[in-house]
Structure formats: C-alpha cells, structure tokens
Amino acid sequence: GGRASAAAMAEGGSKSSRVPGYWDGDEYVTKGVGGNEIRLPYELTDHCNFRASEIRDFCWVFKVSDVLADGIISTVEVRRALNRLGEEPNDKTFLKIMNDVDSHATGQHTFQQFLKIMAHFDRSMLTEEELINAFKIFDKDKSGSIDAIEMQELMKKLGFEVTPLEAHAIIAEADDDDSGEVSYSEFVSKVLNNQ
C-alpha cells in the first residue's frame, strides 16, 4: 500500500491519523494505523500512527496507571507508564514532551494524550530490556524458558500474529539445544537479529 500512504501524506500527515470511532456499550471501537479494529475502554479519535497491537499495549499500561478508573492519569503516572513500556526519558526530554502535549499544564492526561506522548518516542526497535520484560511476563512457570504456547502469546503481545505452527517454528529455529523451549538468551538474540 505505498500509494495509500503517499495520498495520506499529501492530505497532511496530522489529519490522516484521525479515525472515526464509536462507543459500543462501554467499549470504544476504532482502528489502528493498519486498519485493524480495536476495542478500548477509552475514547480515541487519533491513533497517532500506531498499530492496533501497540495501542492495546499502551492501553494496558495506561489502565494500570488509571487507579481511579476515571480515564485520566497524572503526570507522575505518565512517567511510570513510560517506564513500564521501556521508555526512560531524562527530565529535560520528559518536560519538553509534556509541554508539547499538555500546554496548559493541567497535569491530567487522557488516553488520547498518552498516545500523543508515546508518539514522541521511536518505538520501531525493541530493546533487549523490553524483550526480557516481555519474556518474563510470559514465562508463567518461571522456568527461564518458554514453550510454543507461551511463545505464541508473547509474539502476539509484541505485535506479531503467529499461528501455533509458526510459534513452533520460531522455537525450533531459536532453540539451540533442542529442548523444545527457548531460553532468554536464545529468544532475545533471535528477535534482536531479526529486526
């Protein structure tokens, strides 16, 4: 779809990331940049060029910070949420981004604003730390390695849709010692080399 993106850019990049969404019960239905539908507990009219899978991750992290469940998080929580996503801007960078997004310094941030904050970070590359954190979440039995089912969930979380068969293939490929499972180091080196 090279043509479509060129057309979108010609329309002016900022406008093109706005998508009409609607409430369906208590879920807001909208789309990510790839056109995949996503259901959120928060209103979102601008996907800021993030994929549905990324927005889902941000939503999960935002929700953890949204302690009062009122759809708003404080500046302090924004920073915690960034850290959870593996972003650790220094004070100067953080303040500059916050000034851009929250020019009235309200200190109250909606999920939409949180997405605009995330748009300031280059998320295209996964860091080793992010991978290890993701790995730990999915290594449910704390064995230090993950099997095909855990691998499938993990890849999905990282934004890659894989079938059980593909998950097995990834494991077979990264599984240096033929254990049927993949250890941290096997997994991390495999994914980092593939980016």
C-alpha positions in Angstrom: 0.0 0.0 0.0 2.7 2.6 -0.9 0.1 4.7 -2.9 -2.3 5.0 0.0 0.3 6.3 2.4 1.6 8.8 -0.2 -2.0 10.0 -0.6 -2.4 10.2 3.2 0.7 12.3 3.4 -0.4 14.6 0.7 -3.5 15.3 2.8 -1.3 16.5 5.6 0.1 13.9 8.0 -1.6 15.2 11.1 -5.1 14.9 9.7 -4.6 11.5 8.3 -4.2 9.7 11.6 -7.6 10.7 12.8 -10.1 7.9 12.6 -13.8 8.0 13.3 -14.7 5.6 16.1 -17.9 5.0 18.1 -19.0 3.7 21.5 -20.4 0.2 21.6 -21.6 -0.3 25.2 -18.7 0.6 27.4 -16.1 -0.1 24.7 -14.8 2.4 22.1 -14.4 0.9 18.7 -11.7 2.4 16.5 -8.9 1.3 14.2 -5.1 1.3 14.3 -2.9 2.5 11.5 -3.0 -0.9 9.8 -6.8 -0.7 9.7 -7.2 -3.4 12.4 -10.2 -2.8 14.6 -9.5 -2.3 18.3 -11.9 -2.0 21.3 -10.8 0.2 24.1 -12.2 1.4 27.4 -11.2 4.9 26.4 -12.2 7.2 23.6 -9.6 7.6 20.9 -10.1 9.7 17.8 -6.4 9.9 16.7 -4.3 6.7 16.5 -1.1 8.8 16.1 0.1 6.2 13.5 0.3 3.4 16.0 -0.8 -0.2 15.1 -3.8 -1.7 16.9 -1.4 -4.1 18.8 0.7 -1.2 20.0 -2.4 0.8 21.1 -3.6 -2.3 23.0 -0.2 -2.4 24.9 -0.4 1.3 25.7 -4.0 0.8 26.9 -3.0 -1.9 29.2 -0.2 0.2 30.7 -2.5 3.3 30.9 -5.1 1.2 32.7 -2.6 0.0 35.3 -1.9 3.7 36.0 -5.6 4.8 35.9 -6.1 3.9 39.5 -9.4 5.8 39.9 -10.6 4.3 36.6 -11.8 7.7 35.5 -9.8 7.6 32.3 -7.3 10.2 33.5 -3.8 9.8 34.8 -1.4 12.3 36.4 1.9 13.4 35.0 3.7 11.2 37.6 1.7 8.2 36.4 2.5 9.1 32.8 6.2 8.8 33.6 5.6 5.4 35.4 3.7 4.2 32.3 6.5 5.3 30.1 9.0 3.3 32.2 6.8 0.2 32.1 6.9 0.5 28.3 10.7 0.6 28.5 11.0 4.4 27.8 13.1 6.3 30.3 13.4 9.9 29.1 15.5 12.2 31.1 13.8 15.1 32.9 14.5 17.6 30.2 13.1 15.4 27.4 10.1 14.4 29.5 9.3 18.1 30.3 9.6 19.1 26.7 7.2 16.4 25.6 4.8 17.2 28.4 4.8 20.9 27.4 4.0 19.9 23.9 1.1 17.7 24.8 -0.2 19.5 27.9 0.4 23.1 27.1 -2.0 24.3 29.8 -0.1 22.2 32.4 -3.3 20.6 33.7 -1.3 17.6 34.9 -4.3 15.4 33.9 -3.9 13.1 30.9 -6.4 11.2 28.9 -5.6 8.0 26.9 -5.6 10.1 23.8 -3.0 12.5 25.2 -1.0 9.5 26.4 -0.9 8.2 22.8 0.4 11.7 21.7 3.1 11.4 24.3 4.1 8.0 23.1 4.3 9.3 19.5 7.3 11.3 20.6 9.3 8.1 21.1 10.7 6.0 18.3 9.1 2.6 19.1 10.2 0.8 15.9 13.1 -1.0 17.6 12.5 -3.3 20.6 15.2 -3.1 23.2 16.8 -6.1 24.8 15.3 -4.9 28.1 11.8 -4.8 26.7 12.2 -8.3 25.3 13.4 -9.6 28.6 10.4 -8.0 30.4 8.0 -9.4 27.8 9.7 -12.8 28.2 9.3 -12.7 32.0 5.6 -12.0 31.8 5.1 -15.0 29.5 7.4 -17.4 31.3 4.5 -18.2 33.6 6.1 -21.2 35.3 9.3 -19.1 35.9 11.3 -21.9 34.3 13.6 -19.4 32.5 12.4 -20.7 29.1 9.1 -20.5 27.2 7.4 -23.2 25.2 5.4 -22.8 21.9 2.1 -21.7 23.6 3.9 -19.1 25.7 5.8 -18.0 22.6 2.6 -17.5 20.6 1.2 -15.2 23.3 4.4 -13.3 23.6 4.7 -12.7 19.8 1.1 -11.5 19.8 1.9 -9.1 22.6 4.9 -7.7 20.6 2.6 -7.1 17.6 3.4 -10.2 15.6 0.4 -12.5 14.9 1.7 -16.1 14.7 -0.1 -19.4 14.4 0.8 -22.3 16.8 2.8 -23.8 13.9 4.8 -20.6 13.4 5.4 -20.4 17.1 6.8 -23.9 17.0 9.0 -23.0 14.0 10.3 -19.9 15.8 11.2 -22.0 18.8 12.8 -24.7 16.7 14.9 -22.0 15.0 15.9 -20.3 18.2 16.2 -23.4 20.2 19.9 -24.1 20.1 19.8 -27.1 22.4 16.7 -28.9 21.1 14.9 -28.7 24.4 11.6 -27.7 22.8 11.7 -24.5 24.8 13.6 -21.3 24.3 15.7 -19.6 27.0 16.0 -15.9 27.5 19.3 -15.6 25.6 18.1 -17.7 22.7 14.9 -15.6 22.4 16.5 -12.2 22.8 19.3 -12.8 20.3 16.8 -14.3 17.8 14.4 -11.3 17.9 17.1 -8.7 18.0 18.8 -10.2 15.0 15.6 -10.2 13.1 14.7 -6.6 13.4 
